[in-house]
Amino acid sequence: MSDSLDLDELLRHEWGDRGLHMVFELIARHSWWVSPRVYHAIRVVHPKTRRRHAKESRGKIVDGIRLWYNEPAQRALWLALGHRKPKHAVTCHIYEESVGDPKHFTNLANMTALPTCLGSLSEWEPVQELLKYHSFKVFGYKGPKRKTPPKPSYYPKKWRHQVDPPNAEVLVRELRRQRLLRPRGLRSSSDRQRLTP
């Protein structure tokens, strides 16, 4: 129905620019991003993984690529951040259509983490546009279509959880090791033997 009520649009209209700017500030304060220094040293952590499509089985290998839910992307992000995955955190892909592409599924510039209670905001168009622009501004990342995202009408100046970690070299070494030993996102050699067809 073309005249269906759009509650997202209604909320955006009622909030106006000021309310939207407050949401953007909330995202900037509570989203977690990899350091540009770490990203430029290693961009894609598990290059032979992608998210499975609805009718595909997790663990299956298709054209040399192992199919997963979100596990390799989630592990890659938190490893690059130098943290264990905390409670009530959700890993969000910035370009949702990119998850089926191994070049983008574990690309560290294509992910951010949010508290679970804010996670669904990453699917709202104004917030998606903000995240895409931030990823482009910080990393030069343009997603799978290589299109420069437009600058949003408001862009927060401070992004609290994007800092150079003191152990960046150690993180980069471990990420490179993961990329070499576990390109398909496997956790151990026993997983490798069990899942290899």
SULGIWO-V335834 format. One line per field, one symbol per residue. ss: DSSP state (h for helix, s for strand, l for the rest). A space follows every 50 residues. Layout:
# SULGIWO-V335834
ss->???
This chain:
# SULGIWO-V335834
ss->llllllhhhhhhhhhhhhhhhhhhhhhhhhlslllhhhhhhllsllllss slllllllllssllssssllhhhhhhhhhhhlllllllsssssllhhhhh lhhhhlshhhssssshhhhhhhhlhhhhhhhhhhhhhhhlllllllllll llllllllllsllllllhhhhhhhhhhhhhhlllllllhhhhhhhll
